[in-house]
Amino acid sequence: MPKLFPDDYVKSTYDIDFRALYLEGYRALLFDVDNTLVPHDAPADERAKELFTMLHNEGFKCMFISNNSEPRVKTFCEAVGAFGYVFKAKKPKVFGYEEGMRRMSTDSTNTLFFGDQIFTDIWGANNAGVRSILVKPIHKFREPGQIILKRLLEAPILLTYRLFGSLGRKKWRAPLKDGRVVF
């Protein structure tokens, strides 16, 4: 089960202190899109655009790793000015994560992944050796049926994670802007 546990679980991508992550040596960020940055199928909003402007100014390279179609991911990527994207990444397979790092000339030691689903995002990042940060979905249950089903299957894993922590994995916490939010 530890492969299904994130390295950290936070309320929102927007709560992360990215400057602190840069100072820790991270240079590349991989993101899922839907329910990680915006509601499912929503266009890039001002908050997302401002985040990626700040990340670019901070010196990060950013890519999207998504199981979604190219039009969805490309449009979002262009709207926020990210480095690039991998669409139909077949997460939890490692291909998308490795391809993202290859394109950015980074590796698992200086790359982080942010996503909202355990069985695709977190499992895949952990399999690729990338530090994983699970974020609370922006609009849980306003999603296609198959994702709602996955959320129900994720519930016991999240409960176990909350009760027992990392179960032997080295504990790491993402720095937050305003302190840690406990779920």
Backbone as CSV, one residue per row, in Angstrom:
resi,resn,N_x,N_y,N_z,CA_x,CA_y,CA_z,C_x,C_y,C_z
1,MET,0.799,-1.208,0.000,0.000,0.000,0.000,0.844,1.276,0.000
2,PRO,2.070,1.289,0.501,2.850,2.526,0.480,3.016,3.140,-0.909
3,LYS,2.999,2.352,-1.984,3.098,2.917,-3.338,1.884,3.774,-3.670
4,LEU,0.784,3.572,-2.944,-0.422,4.367,-3.173,-0.476,5.604,-2.270
5,PHE,0.452,5.710,-1.342,0.476,6.848,-0.428,1.291,7.990,-1.034
6,PRO,0.774,9.214,-0.942,1.562,10.363,-1.409,2.670,10.687,-0.411
7,ASP,3.629,11.465,-0.867,4.642,11.967,0.054,4.053,13.036,0.972
8,ASP,3.037,13.731,0.477,2.295,14.667,1.315,0.895,14.828,0.738
9,TYR,-0.009,15.283,1.586,-1.403,15.498,1.201,-1.789,16.881,1.686
10,VAL,-2.134,17.770,0.760,-2.439,19.156,1.108,-3.811,19.549,0.575
11,LYS,-4.316,20.627,1.122,-5.654,21.089,0.749,-5.716,21.555,-0.702
12,SER,-4.699,22.280,-1.165,-4.745,22.866,-2.505,-3.346,23.096,-3.056
13,THR,-3.218,22.967,-4.344,-1.973,23.320,-5.026,-1.618,24.768,-4.725
14,TYR,-2.623,25.601,-4.604,-2.421,27.029,-4.410,-1.950,27.387,-2.992
15,ASP,-1.915,26.400,-2.098,-1.418,26.626,-0.734,0.083,26.379,-0.608
16,ILE,0.699,25.839,-1.635,2.110,25.458,-1.594,3.013,26.694,-1.631
17,ASP,4.062,26.662,-0.841,5.089,27.702,-0.864,6.154,27.256,-1.872
18,PHE,5.971,27.634,-3.120,6.863,27.197,-4.188,8.257,27.798,-4.064
19,ARG,8.369,28.974,-3.506,9.687,29.578,-3.291,10.526,28.683,-2.381
20,ALA,9.909,28.178,-1.325,10.614,27.273,-0.414,11.038,25.991,-1.144
21,LEU,10.185,25.492,-2.026,10.556,24.296,-2.798,11.753,24.585,-3.701
22,TYR,11.773,25.750,-4.307,12.908,26.122,-5.151,14.188,26.170,-4.321
23,LEU,14.089,26.727,-3.139,15.256,26.809,-2.255,15.715,25.434,-1.791
24,GLU,14.789,24.457,-1.764,15.147,23.075,-1.426,15.841,22.366,-2.589
25,GLY,15.856,22.982,-3.775,16.556,22.401,-4.914,15.670,21.850,-6.016
26,TYR,14.372,21.977,-5.875,13.468,21.502,-6.931,13.466,22.512,-8.075
27,ARG,13.508,21.989,-9.299,13.560,22.847,-10.485,12.462,22.533,-11.500
28,ALA,11.779,21.415,-11.316,10.747,21.021,-12.275,9.500,20.555,-11.543
29,LEU,8.343,20.923,-12.096,7.065,20.565,-11.495,6.184,19.925,-12.556
30,LEU,5.664,18.759,-12.224,4.717,18.056,-13.083,3.345,18.175,-12.439
31,PHE,2.345,18.498,-13.247,0.996,18.690,-12.734,-0.019,17.880,-13.513
32,ASP,-1.003,17.364,-12.811,-2.251,16.945,-13.417,-3.036,18.248,-13.600
33,VAL,-4.092,18.228,-14.419,-4.858,19.456,-14.658,-6.190,19.442,-13.913
34,ASP,-7.074,18.543,-14.329,-8.452,18.552,-13.816,-8.518,18.216,-12.335
35,ASN,-9.144,19.100,-11.590,-9.360,19.015,-10.150,-8.087,19.146,-9.327
36,THR,-6.970,19.386,-10.010,-5.721,19.719,-9.332,-5.480,21.220,-9.404
37,LEU,-5.755,21.786,-10.588,-5.556,23.223,-10.813,-6.860,23.976,-11.057
38,VAL,-7.794,23.332,-11.710,-9.121,23.904,-12.008,-10.151,22.787,-11.903
39,PRO,-11.444,23.139,-11.805,-12.467,22.089,-11.820,-12.400,21.269,-13.117
40,HIS,-12.946,20.068,-13.065,-12.913,19.146,-14.204,-13.423,19.827,-15.476
41,ASP,-12.616,19.788,-16.527,-12.915,20.342,-17.858,-13.037,21.862,-17.908
42,ALA,-12.686,22.557,-16.849,-12.745,24.025,-16.852,-11.511,24.590,-17.554
43,PRO,-11.659,25.756,-18.182,-10.484,26.404,-18.786,-9.575,26.968,-17.698
44,ALA,-8.396,27.357,-18.112,-7.465,27.991,-17.172,-8.077,29.294,-16.682
45,ASP,-8.129,29.463,-15.366,-8.670,30.692,-14.793,-7.517,31.624,-14.407
46,GLU,-7.862,32.805,-13.912,-6.837,33.789,-13.556,-5.897,33.269,-12.471
47,ARG,-6.437,32.527,-11.532,-5.602,31.981,-10.450,-4.544,31.047,-11.017
48,ALA,-4.914,30.186,-11.952,-3.954,29.267,-12.576,-2.925,30.040,-13.395
49,LYS,-3.378,31.023,-14.136,-2.445,31.829,-14.945,-1.443,32.555,-14.055
50,GLU,-1.913,33.122,-12.961,-1.020,33.816,-12.026,-0.024,32.854,-11.392
51,LEU,-0.496,31.650,-11.052,0.404,30.652,-10.473,1.541,30.324,-11.434
52,PHE,1.215,30.083,-12.700,2.265,29.685,-13.647,3.176,30.845,-14.030
53,THR,2.674,32.063,-13.980,3.545,33.220,-14.170,4.554,33.284,-13.030
54,MET,4.070,33.098,-11.794,4.951,33.112,-10.628,5.970,31.966,-10.701
55,LEU,5.513,30.765,-11.085,6.429,29.622,-11.166,7.516,29.868,-12.213
56,HIS,7.131,30.413,-13.343,8.098,30.739,-14.391,9.105,31.774,-13.879
57,ASN,8.598,32.821,-13.232,9.482,33.866,-12.698,10.408,33.334,-11.611
58,GLU,9.932,32.341,-10.881,10.747,31.724,-9.823,11.872,30.876,-10.411
59,GLY,11.697,30.410,-11.648,12.725,29.604,-12.303,12.341,28.161,-12.532
60,PHE,11.101,27.785,-12.239,10.660,26.406,-12.446,10.327,26.127,-13.904
61,LYS,10.584,24.902,-14.311,10.037,24.364,-15.553,8.796,23.581,-15.142
62,CYS,7.706,23.741,-15.881,6.444,23.085,-15.537,5.873,22.356,-16.738
63,MET,5.394,21.153,-16.486,4.734,20.363,-17.526,3.485,19.727,-16.968
64,PHE,2.566,19.414,-17.870,1.345,18.707,-17.502,1.454,17.259,-17.942
65,ILE,1.098,16.369,-17.039,1.061,14.939,-17.316,-0.398,14.543,-17.127
66,SER,-1.078,14.230,-18.225,-2.517,14.022,-18.161,-2.943,12.808,-18.975
67,ASN,-3.955,12.143,-18.485,-4.573,11.055,-19.250,-5.608,11.595,-20.230
68,ASN,-5.815,12.885,-20.229,-6.809,13.510,-21.075,-6.322,13.613,-22.522
69,SER,-7.201,14.073,-23.401,-6.895,14.221,-24.824,-5.980,15.426,-25.066
70,GLU,-5.332,15.430,-26.207,-4.420,16.529,-26.515,-5.110,17.895,-26.559
71,PRO,-6.284,18.043,-27.197,-6.887,19.384,-27.209,-7.086,19.969,-25.804
72,ARG,-7.531,19.159,-24.864,-7.750,19.640,-23.496,-6.447,20.104,-22.862
73,VAL,-5.428,19.268,-22.935,-4.164,19.567,-22.254,-3.401,20.680,-22.969
74,LYS,-3.386,20.652,-24.285,-2.684,21.682,-25.065,-3.285,23.062,-24.811
75,THR,-4.603,23.160,-24.834,-5.273,24.437,-24.598,-4.934,24.987,-23.223
76,PHE,-4.964,24.130,-22.217,-4.641,24.569,-20.866,-3.178,25.002,-20.790
77,CYS,-2.297,24.223,-21.355,-0.861,24.520,-21.341,-0.581,25.868,-21.998
78,GLU,-1.175,26.101,-23.140,-0.964,27.369,-23.843,-1.516,28.547,-23.042
79,ALA,-2.653,28.342,-22.373,-3.279,29.425,-21.611,-2.432,29.872,-20.425
80,VAL,-1.698,28.946,-19.814,-0.897,29.306,-18.642,0.588,29.480,-18.964
81,GLY,0.991,29.146,-20.182,2.378,29.326,-20.584,3.343,28.342,-19.966
82,ALA,2.898,27.101,-19.801,3.783,26.071,-19.236,4.789,25.590,-20.279
83,PHE,5.786,24.856,-19.830,6.864,24.345,-20.680,6.341,23.366,-21.723
84,GLY,5.392,22.512,-21.338,4.864,21.526,-22.270,3.901,20.584,-21.584
85,TYR,3.591,19.501,-22.276,2.611,18.551,-21.759,2.819,17.178,-22.369
86,VAL,2.321,16.189,-21.661,2.211,14.817,-22.169,0.739,14.467,-22.016
87,PHE,0.074,14.207,-23.126,-1.338,13.845,-23.078,-1.475,12.334,-23.251
88,LYS,-2.635,11.806,-22.882,-2.867,10.359,-22.898,-1.654,9.631,-22.317
89,ALA,-1.261,10.070,-21.137,-0.041,9.582,-20.488,-0.179,8.170,-19.923
90,LYS,-1.388,7.656,-19.869,-1.652,6.305,-19.357,-1.191,6.126,-17.915
91,LYS,-1.371,7.194,-17.117,-1.051,7.065,-15.700,-1.906,5.946,-15.114
92,PRO,-1.368,5.083,-14.317,-0.160,5.189,-13.504,1.124,4.658,-14.144
93,LYS,1.110,4.363,-15.430,2.370,3.955,-16.055,3.376,5.094,-15.947
94,VAL,4.653,4.758,-15.933,5.691,5.754,-15.683,6.057,6.573,-16.918
95,PHE,5.607,6.167,-18.085,6.001,6.832,-19.331,5.860,8.350,-19.269
96,GLY,4.691,8.845,-18.889,4.435,10.283,-18.900,5.358,11.061,-17.974
97,TYR,5.589,10.529,-16.799,6.461,11.186,-15.832,7.897,11.233,-16.368
98,GLU,8.355,10.094,-16.868,9.716,10.030,-17.406,9.875,10.909,-18.640
99,GLU,8.864,10.932,-19.489,8.913,11.778,-20.689,8.937,13.251,-20.301
100,GLY,8.138,13.627,-19.319,8.150,15.010,-18.846,9.514,15.424,-18.334
101,MET,10.121,14.566,-17.532,11.452,14.883,-16.999,12.493,14.917,-18.114
102,ARG,12.384,14.004,-19.056,13.329,13.991,-20.183,13.253,15.303,-20.957
103,ARG,12.039,15.751,-21.257,11.860,16.988,-22.023,12.372,18.213,-21.270
104,MET,12.308,18.187,-19.953,12.771,19.325,-19.158,14.231,19.182,-18.720
105,SER,14.852,18.049,-19.079,16.238,17.760,-18.681,16.389,17.770,-17.169
106,THR,15.427,17.146,-16.485,15.487,17.016,-15.034,15.393,15.541,-14.683
107,ASP,15.395,15.245,-13.399,15.252,13.858,-12.968,14.425,13.811,-11.688
108,SER,14.293,12.623,-11.129,13.426,12.461,-9.963,13.959,13.147,-8.709
109,THR,15.203,13.555,-8.701,15.751,14.220,-7.519,15.385,15.694,-7.439
110,ASN,15.018,16.306,-8.574,14.694,17.734,-8.561,13.328,18.029,-9.191
111,THR,12.468,17.003,-9.220,11.135,17.131,-9.818,10.080,16.699,-8.807
112,LEU,8.964,17.413,-8.795,7.807,17.085,-7.954,6.587,16.875,-8.837
113,PHE,5.637,16.069,-8.352,4.377,15.880,-9.063,3.209,16.247,-8.153
114,PHE,2.207,16.933,-8.731,0.993,17.336,-8.028,-0.214,16.754,-8.743
115,GLY,-1.059,16.029,-8.001,-2.263,15.467,-8.594,-3.326,15.223,-7.549
116,ASP,-4.535,14.908,-8.014,-5.681,14.755,-7.102,-6.192,13.327,-6.989
117,GLN,-5.616,12.375,-7.735,-6.114,11.004,-7.691,-5.001,10.030,-7.279
118,ILE,-5.363,9.101,-6.435,-4.384,8.132,-5.943,-4.034,7.080,-6.996
119,PHE,-5.049,6.475,-7.618,-4.810,5.329,-8.504,-4.167,5.694,-9.831
120,THR,-4.162,6.949,-10.189,-3.487,7.366,-11.417,-2.282,8.234,-11.069
121,ASP,-2.538,9.406,-10.532,-1.498,10.405,-10.287,-0.420,9.950,-9.306
122,ILE,-0.832,9.605,-8.107,0.122,9.307,-7.031,0.837,7.982,-7.272
123,TRP,0.096,6.964,-7.628,0.697,5.659,-7.894,1.730,5.775,-9.018
124,GLY,1.381,6.495,-10.065,2.312,6.667,-11.184,3.560,7.437,-10.790
125,ALA,3.387,8.539,-10.059,4.550,9.326,-9.637,5.463,8.491,-8.747
126,ASN,4.868,7.765,-7.815,5.673,6.916,-6.932,6.401,5.833,-7.718
127,ASN,5.739,5.251,-8.705,6.395,4.238,-9.545,7.557,4.834,-10.332
128,ALA,7.445,6.100,-10.699,8.511,6.782,-11.446,9.596,7.337,-10.527
129,GLY,9.416,7.194,-9.215,10.407,7.686,-8.265,10.349,9.186,-8.035
130,VAL,9.230,9.802,-8.407,9.054,11.245,-8.253,8.297,11.519,-6.962
131,ARG,8.744,12.484,-6.205,8.040,12.865,-4.982,6.633,13.327,-5.366
132,SER,5.627,12.808,-4.664,4.228,13.043,-5.026,3.489,13.837,-3.962
133,ILE,2.698,14.795,-4.422,1.870,15.589,-3.529,0.423,15.434,-3.983
134,LEU,-0.382,14.858,-3.117,-1.808,14.703,-3.378,-2.514,15.965,-2.910
135,VAL,-3.357,16.517,-3.775,-4.147,17.684,-3.397,-5.611,17.288,-3.337
136,LYS,-6.328,17.943,-2.445,-7.755,17.704,-2.324,-8.420,18.144,-3.634
137,PRO,-9.292,17.325,-4.214,-9.942,17.708,-5.476,-10.717,19.021,-5.326
138,ILE,-10.654,19.844,-6.348,-11.327,21.141,-6.304,-12.843,20.975,-6.215
139,HIS,-13.394,20.125,-7.060,-14.842,19.867,-7.035,-15.081,18.369,-7.047
140,LYS,-14.917,17.757,-5.910,-15.132,16.321,-5.776,-16.593,15.989,-6.085
141,PHE,-16.809,14.945,-6.810,-18.128,14.428,-7.188,-18.835,15.259,-8.264
142,ARG,-18.179,16.246,-8.843,-18.691,16.919,-10.046,-17.830,16.473,-11.218
143,GLU,-17.736,15.162,-11.363,-16.831,14.558,-12.333,-17.544,13.423,-13.043
144,PRO,-16.930,12.901,-14.101,-17.510,11.720,-14.762,-17.622,10.547,-13.783
145,GLY,-18.569,9.659,-14.058,-18.854,8.527,-13.172,-17.662,7.676,-12.817
146,GLN,-16.770,7.406,-13.785,-15.630,6.532,-13.488,-14.685,7.175,-12.480
147,ILE,-14.595,8.495,-12.471,-13.734,9.167,-11.491,-14.396,9.161,-10.114
148,ILE,-15.709,9.342,-10.072,-16.424,9.265,-8.796,-16.247,7.877,-8.185
149,LEU,-16.313,6.837,-9.015,-16.092,5.471,-8.533,-14.683,5.337,-7.958
150,LYS,-13.687,5.870,-8.656,-12.311,5.813,-8.147,-12.194,6.530,-6.807
151,ARG,-12.898,7.634,-6.658,-12.841,8.384,-5.396,-13.384,7.535,-4.238
152,LEU,-14.435,6.792,-4.515,-14.980,5.907,-3.483,-13.982,4.812,-3.127
153,LEU,-13.271,4.290,-4.119,-12.257,3.261,-3.872,-11.025,3.833,-3.177
154,GLU,-10.769,5.117,-3.381,-9.630,5.775,-2.736,-9.869,6.035,-1.250
155,ALA,-11.126,6.136,-0.844,-11.464,6.528,0.532,-10.760,5.674,1.594
156,PRO,-10.767,4.322,1.490,-10.063,3.548,2.530,-8.549,3.783,2.540
157,ILE,-7.979,4.056,1.385,-6.540,4.322,1.308,-6.230,5.650,1.993
158,LEU,-7.059,6.664,1.728,-6.858,7.959,2.393,-7.029,7.849,3.900
159,LEU,-7.992,7.073,4.324,-8.199,6.870,5.756,-6.973,6.202,6.376
160,THR,-6.453,5.179,5.727,-5.255,4.495,6.220,-4.071,5.455,6.265
161,TYR,-3.930,6.265,5.219,-2.841,7.250,5.184,-2.961,8.232,6.345
162,ARG,-4.164,8.716,6.580,-4.376,9.673,7.666,-4.107,9.054,9.034
163,LEU,-4.488,7.782,9.195,-4.314,7.113,10.486,-2.877,6.683,10.745
164,PHE,-2.219,6.188,9.713,-0.907,5.569,9.910,0.236,6.289,9.217
165,GLY,-0.055,7.413,8.573,1.013,8.156,7.920,1.624,7.421,6.761
166,SER,2.910,7.495,6.643,3.598,6.979,5.464,3.913,5.493,5.515
167,LEU,3.622,4.809,6.609,3.898,3.370,6.760,5.303,2.983,6.300
168,GLY,6.275,3.579,6.922,7.658,3.199,6.641,8.342,4.027,5.577
169,ARG,7.604,4.806,4.825,8.242,5.676,3.838,8.834,6.874,4.563
170,LYS,9.919,7.384,4.051,10.540,8.564,4.646,9.542,9.726,4.581
171,LYS,9.267,10.330,5.714,8.268,11.395,5.784,8.846,12.713,5.288
172,TRP,8.122,13.356,4.413,8.489,14.651,3.874,7.230,15.500,3.832
173,ARG,7.355,16.772,4.096,6.213,17.679,4.072,6.467,18.803,3.075
174,ALA,5.486,19.068,2.242,5.571,20.203,1.334,5.397,21.478,2.141
175,PRO,6.218,22.486,1.897,6.055,23.742,2.622,4.783,24.454,2.162
176,LEU,4.037,24.983,3.112,2.800,25.691,2.804,2.949,27.165,3.146
177,LYS,2.190,27.989,2.443,2.252,29.442,2.653,1.811,29.847,4.055
178,ASP,0.710,29.279,4.525,0.114,29.719,5.784,0.035,28.610,6.825
179,GLY,0.988,27.723,6.827,0.959,26.642,7.802,0.244,25.408,7.287
180,ARG,0.364,24.354,7.998,-0.167,23.063,7.584,-1.659,22.943,7.879
181,VAL,-2.381,22.418,6.901,-3.807,22.145,7.058,-3.949,20.652,7.298
182,VAL,-4.603,20.269,8.370,-4.795,18.858,8.682,-6.213,18.468,8.263
183,PHE,-6.323,17.336,7.594,-7.641,16.868,7.138,-8.228,15.917,8.150
